[in-house]
Amino acid sequence: MSNMQSTLGARVGRNVVVVGTQWGDEGKGKVVDWLTDHAQGVVRFQGGHNAGHTLVINGRKTALQLIPSGVMRPGVACYIGNGVVVDPAHLLTEIDRIEALGVDVRSRLFLSESCPLILPFHVETDRAREQRRENSGSGKIGTTGKGIGPAYEDKVARRALRVQDLKHPARFEAKLRELLELHNAELTGVLGAAALDPAPILDAALRAAERIQPLMADVGYRLHQAHAAGHNLLFEGAQGTLLDIDHGTYPYVTSSNCVAGNAAAGSGVGPGMLHYILGITKAYTTRVGGGPFPTELNIDEPGSVGHHFSTVGQERGTVTGRARRCGWLDAAALKRSIIINGVSGLCITKLDVLDGLSEIRICTGYTLHGRSIDVLPLDADDIAACVPQYEVLPGWSESTAGLTNWEQLPADARRYLQRIEQLIGAPIDMVSTGPDRVHTILLRHPFRP
């Protein structure tokens, strides 16, 4: 047999991309953890420790921010791709916290040398800018204040300090002093904040470098090798499509591309290696931070639907602890996400939160300046002016919590899910009925062609 025939006969891995299709917080962490049972590697490809994925395994809750969710599965390789911005201090703290639970992290965590670093001056700039927005009356964007945006700015401006610079102390120091001079000029001259001293920043970074160097890797090439060896890979997005820097509700967005296409650019593989796109969607809609939200409900009125979503759904941000804004499912917004990501199938999460509601509404489109539209507009001012158009469906009184079979669902719950499919033009392949990894209904497995 020729080498070509041998190669063609070899098993080729199947790769799945998991992306949020709303404004983040859709429950991606649980789904990634569940799917990792069929994968040999999990890859984070964008964002930073502004992401928060909460896993519940055997009743124990674990919050992850930077390390891929697959870390809770023994033996699974975890990759942080070049599209991620990394705070060295946070990374090491998170490693220590997870290893304190008895989980081996460092022997199977691979960090791209090309990741831009988040340093203390990025954090100070981020927070000072947000405070300035509030003081000026223009309103906060709602950043997490963790330095994500300023770090991405330095990357795009081609002046970032990257993970690979930690291997070269003299080079690191020279670049740090030059970069800090620029940030201090903004902090003191524009934002009215104090200048930062380079010495403690340098000392902390070089101490972190000793522990980080063993994790450094050529992640893109490692993923190529894993794929060639027949391994299944899972690409884990952070935030959600409607927070994407290009396709979201700009300027109320994050600083990276959250869409499925960035799984390739943010990890160093070709787009042909992305075989299935799984979109994660709550059975209702939530949002953290500022920006337009057409289906938003009042979460502060006891007894209201918004209050029900907020309290029953325990809707608080994993990273910030802020109360999430809540509203009905917006199928018109979801439809745009389906298009942008090329979603192969959906996973609907938190279906059980709808239990007990007498009726359920779905936003099917909007009225905007007197005309009807069936997909979310691109302009934030237009989105703010949208009047949602609702379709009302009957609710159900039975509990769906913990169900694992489609036939066990109440008939009206099944009709609700089927109507979502009709409105968005994509199949629902999974349904999550609770926080634990076993609380899942599987209709079509993403890793099985």
N, C-alpha and C positions, 0 to 999 in steps of 0.2 A: 504494500500500500504506500502511495506517495505521501510526502509530508502534508500536501494540501488536502488529500483525502482524510488523513488522520485528524487534521485540524477541523475539517468540516464535520467529522463524526463525533468530535468531543462535545461534552455538555457545555452549553453557553448559559451563563447566569441570566436571570431575569431581574430587572431593576424597576423599582417603584418610587415615585415622587409623591410625598405627602405635603399638601399645601392647604392653608386656611383660605376659605372663600368669602369670609366676611371681614370684620375689623379686628381679627385676631381673637384669641381666647376661645377657640372653637372646640378645644379638647384634643388637640393634635398629639400631645404627649402620650395619652393613654393609647391612642390608635397606633402610634409608632411602636410603643412597647409591645402591644399585642401582635403586630405584624412581624416584629423582630424574631419571633419564634420560627419564622421561615426565612430569615436572612442571616448572612454571615458578617455583614457590616452595615453600620448606620452612619450617615454623613450629614453634618450641619453645613449649610452652604451660604448663609447670609445672616445679618443681624449681629447682635452681641448679647451681653447679659441683661439687655432690656427685655429679652424674651423670658417667659416663664412657663414651663411645662410641669404640671402636677400629675404624678402617678400614684395610684392606690393599688397596692399589691398585698393580697392577704390581709386587707384592712389597714395596712400601714401606709401613711401618706409620705411621699418624697417629692420635693420641689427641685427641679433642675432649671438652670438658666443658660448655661453655656455648653456643658457636656451633653452630647447626644443622648436622647432618651433610651437608646438601646443598651446603655451602660448597666441597666438593672438585669440584663440577661447574661448569665455567665458565658464566657468564651466568645462573645460577639465583639468584633473590632469596631472601634469608635473613631471617626475622623472629623476633624474640624477643618473645613476647607478654606481656601484663600479668600472667599467672599465674606468671611466673618471678621469682625473687629474684636480684638482680644485685650482685655484688661488683665495683665499678668497677676496682679494681687488677687483679683476675684477668681481667676482660674485655679490658682493654688488653694485658695480657701475652699472652693467647691470640691476639688479633688480630696482634700483632707476630710471634709464633711461626709462625702460619700464613702470614703474608705473607712471612716469611723463606724459605718453601718456594717462593716465586714465585706464590702464589695471591692474586688480588685479593679482598680482603674488604670494605674500608670503603665502596666504591662501591655495594655491594649488600646491606649489612647494615642492617636497620631495627630500632630498639630502642624498645619501647613506653615512652612517658613515664610510664605508670602503674606500671611495675615498682618494687617496693620495693627499697631498697638494703640490701646487707649491708655493715656497717662494722666496724672492729676490735673494738668492744665486744661485738658479736654473737658474734664468734669466741671472745673470751675468756670470755664467759658460757657458751657451748656447751661449751668444754673444761673449765671449772671445774665445771660441773654434772655432767659425765660422770665426772670424777675423784671428786667427792663421792659419786656413786652407788657407785663401786667401793670407796671407803674405808668406806662405811657397810655394805657387804656386800649391798646390794640388787641389785648386778650392773649392768654397763653395758648400755645399750640398743644400743650399737654405732654411734653417729653418726659421721660423718666428721670432726666437729670444725671444720667450716667456717662455722658461724654460721647455717646454714639455718633451724633451728627457731626460735631467738630472733628472726630477721628476720620470719618468718611470724607470730609472736606479736605483734610490733609492728603488723603489717598489720591483724590481726584486732582489735587494741585501738584502731585508728584513730589511731595516733600515729607511723606509719612515715614516714621520709624516703623520698621517691620520686625517680625519675630526673628528673622535671620540676622538682623543687626545686633541682637543680643549675644551672638557668637564673637563679636569683635568689639571689645570694650572701648578702645580708643576711637573707633569710628562712631560707636554709639554716642559717646560723650560729645564729640564734635557736632554731630547732627542734632543732638538734644539741645545743646546751648543755642544753636542757630534757630531751631524751631521754637524754643521757649521765648526767645527774644521777640519773635513775631507775636506769639500769644500774649505775652506780657504787655505789649504795646496796645493790644485790643482791650485787655482786662483793665489797664489803668487809664488809657486815653479815651476809650469809648464807653466802657461798661461801668466805670467808677469803682472797680474792685481792686484788691491788693495784688501786687506782683508776687510771683512765686520764685523761690530760691531753687536753682538747679541742683544743688548738692544733695539734699535728701531724696529728690526724685531719682537722681543717678544712682545713689547708694541702694535704694529699694529695688530699682530695676536690675542692677547687677547681682544683687542677692537672689532675686527671683530667677535670673538667667541660669544659675547653677542647677536649679530643679527643673527648669523648662527645657534645657538643651536635650536631655534624653528623649523628650517627646517629639522633637522636631523631625519632620519627614517631608518627602516629596509626595504629597497626598495624591495629586493627579495621577502620577505614575503607579503608585500603589493600588489605586482603584482600577486602573487599566489591567494590572497584573491579577487582581482579585477576580475581575470580570472574565479574563481569559482562562482562569482556573475553574470557571463554572460557578463562582459564588453569586448568590443573590445579594443585591445591595438596596438599601432603603435610604432615600434622600429626604431629609427632614427640614422643612421650611419653618421659619419663625414669623410672628405677626400674621397678617392676613392680606389677601389680594387688594382689598380696598384701602390698605395702608401703604401700598406700593408707591415708591417715589415717582414713578412715571404714570401709573394707571390708577392710583388711588385718589382720594378726595383732597387733592393738593390745595393749600399747603399743610393741611392737617393729616400728615402722613409720616411714616418713618423715613429713614435715610438710606434705605437699601431697596433692591428689587426683591419682592417677596413671591413673585410668580414662578410657576414651574420651569419656565425657560431658563431661569437663572441657576437652576440646579447644575447645569452644565458649566456655565461660566464661573460660578462660585465654588466649583470643586475641581475643575481641570479635566473634565471628560467631554467627549463629543455628544451632541444632542441625540445621535442615534442610539446611545446607550440608555435613553430614558424610554422605557417600554409602556408604562402605565402611570397615569396621573390620577391620584386619589384626592378628591376635594373634600375637606372636612367642613361641615355646616351644622350649626346648632339648629334645633327644632324651632327656635325663635331667634332673635337678633340681639347682640350686645355690642357696646362700644365703650372704650376707655379714653378719656381725654376730650379735647375740643373737636369741633367740626360738625357738619350737617349730618342728620340722622332722621330720615323721613318718617319712619314708623315708631319713633321714640314714644314711650309711655311714662307717666309719672310713677316713680318708684317709691315715693315718700308717703303716698296715701294708703293707709292700712285698708286691706280688703280689696284693693284694686288689682288688676291683672299685672301691672308693672311691679307692684309690691310683691305679688306672688312670684313672678320670675326672679326678682332680686333675692328674696329670702329662701324660697324652695331651691332655687338654682345656686345658692351661695355665691352670688356674683360679686366677687371682689378680686382685684388683680393679684396674680401670683407674685409679681415683682413689687408693685407699689402698695398693695393693700387698699387701693382706691375702690370705691363702689363703682361697679360698671353700670352704665346707662343700659336700659333694656327696652325692647319693643317687639312687635310682631315680626314673624318671618317676612323678609323682603325678597320676594321671588324675582322682582325686576333687577335688584342689585345682584342677586345670585346669578341671574342669567348672564350679566356682563362678566362675572368671574369665570363662569363656565367657558365662555368664549375666549377670554384672555389666556386661560391656562390650558385649554384643550383637554378638559377633564374627561377621563375615561369612565369614572364612576364616582358616586358620592358616598360618604359615610355621614349619616345624620346622628348627631350626639344629643344627649340630654332630652330624649323623647319623654322620659318619665316625669320631667318637670311640668309637662302639659296635663298630666293626670288630674282629674277633678274639675277641669274647666268646662263650663256648660256649652260654650261655643269657642271656636278658634278662628282667627282671621289670618288671611294671607294677603299681603300686598301684591297685586298682579300687575301694577303699573301706576302711572301718575298722571295728574293733570298739571301741565306746566304752561303758564301764560295762555291759558285757554285751549291748549291742544293736548291730546292724549299721547303718551309715550309708554312703551312697554319694557324699556331698559334704562338702567341708571345713567343719567347724563355724565359728562366728563368734567363740567365746570362746577366748582364748589358752590358758587352763588346760585346757579341753576338748581343744584341739588337741594339747597336750603329753601328754594321757592316751590319745590315739588309738593303737591298735595296727593298723598297716597290714595289709591283706589283699592278697596278691599273686597275680597270674596269671603263669605262667612260659611264655615263648615261646622257640623255638630261635634261637640267634644265627647269625652268618654269618662265614666266614673270609675272604671276598673283600673287596677294598678298595672303598669307595664314594667315596674322596677325589677331589674335582674332577669328579665325574660331572655331566652336564648334561641327561640324558635319563632319564625314568622307567623305560623298558624296560631301561636299563643296570644298574639296581639289582639286587642279589641278590634272589631270590624271597622269602627270609625277611625281608629288610629291607622289602620291599613289604608283606608280611603284617603286620609290626610296625606300620607306618604306618597300614594299613587298620584294624587293631584299635584304634589310638588314636582314629581317626575314629568308630568304633562306640561307644566308651566315652564320648566327650565330646559327641557330637551336632553336630559342626561339621566341615566339609570341610577337608582339607589342600590348600592352593592352591599352596604353594611349599615347596621343600626346599633347605636350604643344606648343601653337602657340603664346605665349606672356607672359609677366611677371605677369599679374594679375591672381589671383586664378580662375577667370571665363574663362580664355583663355585656355580651355582644351577640347580635344576630348577624350571621353571615349568609348572604345571598349569592355572591360571586367573589371568589378569592382573588385579590389583586396579583398574587404571585403564581396563579395557575392560568396559563393562556386559554 
